[in-house]
Amino acid sequence: MPREDYETVIGLEVHAELSTKTKIFCSCPTDFGGEPNTHCCPVCMAMPGALPVLNEKVVEYAVKAGLATNCTISRDSKNDRKNYFYPDLPKSYQISQYDKPLCEKGYVEIETEEGKKKIGITRIHIEEDAGKLNHDDYGRGSLVDLNRAGVPLIEIVSEPDMRSAQDADKYLKKLKSILEYIEVSDCKMQEGSLRADVNVSIRKKGQKEFGTRTEMKNMNSFKSITRAIEYEIGRQIEVVENGGKIYQETLRWDEVSGKTFPMRNKEDSQDYRYFPEPDLVPIRLSEEYIENIRKNLPELPENRKQRYLEEYHLTEKGANILTASKYLSDFFEEAIKICNNPKAVCNWLMSDVARILNEKEMEPDEIPFKPEELAELIELIEKGTISSKIAKDVLDKMFENPEKPSKIIKDNGWVQISDEGAIKAIVQKIIDANPQSVQDFKSGKEKALGFLVGQAMKETKGKANPQMLNKMFKDALK
């Protein structure tokens, strides 16, 4: 049976590390990195008699995330013990939330080819992170680093509302954007601050019952998640078509081979033997507390996008690209304060800046220069100091060695030629050297003018003022 006869069902469990200064149940720092086992204490090392104390900021950030994703906030919540053994989890249980999470029944809206689509959020709950195993390359053993143990997490569990890898990609990117805007997580996927467990199943089109799902754990790359989902869909269809059976199991995605491999059987909630955490009191939130957080929510990406469309008259595509990243959006806002040209700033960020970021595999927050330097570049084009062609070369240099555009232009002798006498001489030289193109233009072939201007730009190494060239060529050819 062909692939189009099957429907894919996808759900994501997204873990986001919260940007609190200290851990969820102790005062150890949450800074990334550091020498192994230097950011830990008796509480996060699970020493006998050490008792947890809940970090209030963790609750505030979780509520903030819930409100930003249209969740209902629970007035009465609690912590639970989730029992399972991992070598990097010192207590042999994790303090999490089970039947009374802080946030429930929300949604995130994504744009699809069919229009807007709501992806339901079942719950958002708080929990502690585990430590990290450092494996010896030669197979002589593993060492445990507990610096990350006790770092606060929110787990955002979606409904199984996604039907393609593209849906999952858009949902995850939208979620990342929201968390960045409300400043509860830095969402640095390369540092593990944002990662997702991906649940995939298939069913025949028209079938109501869900198929058996598999889960791929701790994925922290958009590209890998898309590839893994696409592979897993194909694998499951192939198994079913060949008369096989899909087992509920946890899989490992291998980036090199582009395949999934079984790790263990997938646990159900009863396997974790949840019970209320006896060392922590219940969490009771007042209406006033929740409303105060709601009132102080910053501008969310959807609102900012609408403002860009109305205030700056950007295109839908431009507004979408800019507001997808809080850093890029803030960069845009700082730049337009200086050069007061929203469309030009947007165009540069969407085109040449985006191209270089893509080529260098960089994130927007890794742009090496400041917004005021992009604004200066745009002003230099407007003043006629440099051409748009030279500006592209300047931008390349700004990525290589971030300096002021004016300094780069001066150091490389790239000031635009706008002297009438000099340009007139260049125009005459090109006309004399290309009689056929001159004849073509006079015969009505407009493209010939473009060729002549191009030759003049080549002659001046892109430094001639293109507007002046166009006008002088037309005047001379009349």
Secondary structure as the mmCIF struct_conf table of DSSP 4:
data_model
#
loop_
_struct_conf.conf_type_id
_struct_conf.id
_struct_conf.beg_label_comp_id
_struct_conf.beg_label_asym_id
_struct_conf.beg_label_seq_id
_struct_conf.end_label_comp_id
_struct_conf.end_label_asym_id
_struct_conf.end_label_seq_id
HELX_RH_3T_P HELX_RH_3T_P1 ARG A 3 ASP A 5
STRN STRN1 TYR A 6 GLU A 17
BEND BEND1 LYS A 21 LYS A 21
STRN STRN2 THR A 22 THR A 22
BEND BEND2 ILE A 24 SER A 27
STRN STRN3 PRO A 29 PRO A 29
BEND BEND3 PHE A 32 PHE A 32
BEND BEND4 GLU A 35 GLU A 35
TURN_TY1_P TURN_TY1_P1 PRO A 36 ASN A 37
BEND BEND5 THR A 38 HIS A 39
TURN_TY1_P TURN_TY1_P2 PRO A 42 ALA A 46
TURN_TY1_P TURN_TY1_P3 PRO A 48 GLY A 49
HELX_RH_AL_P HELX_RH_AL_P1 GLU A 56 ALA A 68
TURN_TY1_P TURN_TY1_P4 THR A 69 ASN A 70
HELX_LH_PP_P HELX_LH_PP_P1 CYS A 71 CYS A 71
STRN STRN4 THR A 72 ILE A 73
HELX_LH_PP_P HELX_LH_PP_P2 SER A 74 SER A 74
BEND BEND6 ARG A 75 ARG A 75
STRN STRN5 ASP A 76 SER A 77
STRN STRN6 ASP A 80 ASN A 83
TURN_TY1_P TURN_TY1_P5 PRO A 87 ASP A 88
TURN_TY1_P TURN_TY1_P6 PRO A 90 LYS A 91
BEND BEND7 SER A 92 SER A 92
STRN STRN7 TYR A 93 SER A 96
BEND BEND8 TYR A 98 LYS A 100
BEND BEND9 LEU A 102 LEU A 102
STRN STRN8 CYS A 103 THR A 112
TURN_TY1_P TURN_TY1_P7 GLU A 113 GLU A 114
STRN STRN9 GLY A 115 GLU A 128
STRN STRN10 LYS A 132 HIS A 135
TURN_TY1_P TURN_TY1_P8 ASP A 137 TYR A 138
BEND BEND10 GLY A 139 ARG A 140
STRN STRN11 SER A 142 ASP A 145
BEND BEND11 ASN A 147 ARG A 148
TURN_TY1_P TURN_TY1_P9 ALA A 149 GLY A 150
STRN STRN12 PRO A 152 SER A 158
HELX_LH_PP_P HELX_LH_PP_P3 GLU A 159 GLU A 159
BEND BEND12 PRO A 160 PRO A 160
STRN STRN13 MET A 162 MET A 162
BEND BEND13 SER A 164 SER A 164
HELX_RH_AL_P HELX_RH_AL_P2 ALA A 165 TYR A 181
TURN_TY1_P TURN_TY1_P10 ILE A 182 GLU A 183
BEND BEND14 VAL A 184 VAL A 184
HELX_RH_3T_P HELX_RH_3T_P2 MET A 189 GLU A 191
TURN_TY1_P TURN_TY1_P11 GLY A 192 GLY A 192
BEND BEND15 SER A 193 SER A 193
STRN STRN14 LEU A 194 LYS A 204
TURN_TY1_P TURN_TY1_P12 LYS A 205 GLY A 206
BEND BEND16 GLU A 209 GLU A 209
STRN STRN15 THR A 214 MET A 219
HELX_RH_AL_P HELX_RH_AL_P3 PHE A 222 GLU A 241
TURN_TY1_P TURN_TY1_P13 ASN A 242 GLY A 243
STRN STRN16 GLU A 249 ASP A 254
TURN_TY1_P TURN_TY1_P14 GLU A 255 GLY A 258
STRN STRN17 LYS A 259 ASN A 265
HELX_LH_PP_P HELX_LH_PP_P4 LYS A 266 GLU A 267
HELX_RH_3T_P HELX_RH_3T_P3 SER A 269 TYR A 272
STRN STRN18 PHE A 275 PRO A 276
TURN_TY1_P TURN_TY1_P15 PRO A 278 ASP A 279
BEND BEND17 LEU A 280 LEU A 280
STRN STRN19 ILE A 283 ARG A 284
HELX_RH_AL_P HELX_RH_AL_P4 GLU A 287 LYS A 295
TURN_TY1_P TURN_TY1_P16 ASN A 296 ASN A 296
HELX_RH_AL_P HELX_RH_AL_P5 PRO A 301 GLU A 311
BEND BEND18 TYR A 312 TYR A 312
HELX_RH_AL_P HELX_RH_AL_P6 GLU A 316 ALA A 324
BEND BEND19 SER A 325 SER A 325
HELX_RH_AL_P HELX_RH_AL_P7 LYS A 326 CYS A 339
HELX_RH_AL_P HELX_RH_AL_P8 PRO A 342 TRP A 348
HELX_RH_PI_P HELX_RH_PI_P1 LEU A 349 VAL A 353
HELX_RH_AL_P HELX_RH_AL_P9 ALA A 354 LYS A 360
TURN_TY1_P TURN_TY1_P17 GLU A 361 GLU A 361
HELX_RH_3T_P HELX_RH_3T_P4 PRO A 364 GLU A 366
BEND BEND20 PHE A 369 PHE A 369
HELX_RH_AL_P HELX_RH_AL_P10 PRO A 371 GLU A 382
TURN_TY1_P TURN_TY1_P18 LYS A 383 GLY A 384
BEND BEND21 THR A 385 ILE A 386
HELX_RH_AL_P HELX_RH_AL_P11 SER A 388 GLU A 400
BEND BEND22 ASN A 401 ASN A 401
HELX_RH_AL_P HELX_RH_AL_P12 PRO A 405 ASN A 412
TURN_TY1_P TURN_TY1_P19 GLY A 413 GLY A 413
STRN STRN20 ILE A 417 ILE A 417
HELX_RH_AL_P HELX_RH_AL_P13 GLU A 420 ALA A 433
HELX_RH_AL_P HELX_RH_AL_P14 PRO A 435 LYS A 442
TURN_TY1_P TURN_TY1_P20 SER A 443 GLY A 444
TURN_TY1_P TURN_TY1_P21 GLU A 446 GLU A 446
HELX_RH_AL_P HELX_RH_AL_P15 LYS A 447 GLU A 459
TURN_TY1_P TURN_TY1_P22 THR A 460 GLY A 462
STRN STRN21 ALA A 464 ALA A 464
HELX_RH_AL_P HELX_RH_AL_P16 PRO A 466 LEU A 477
#
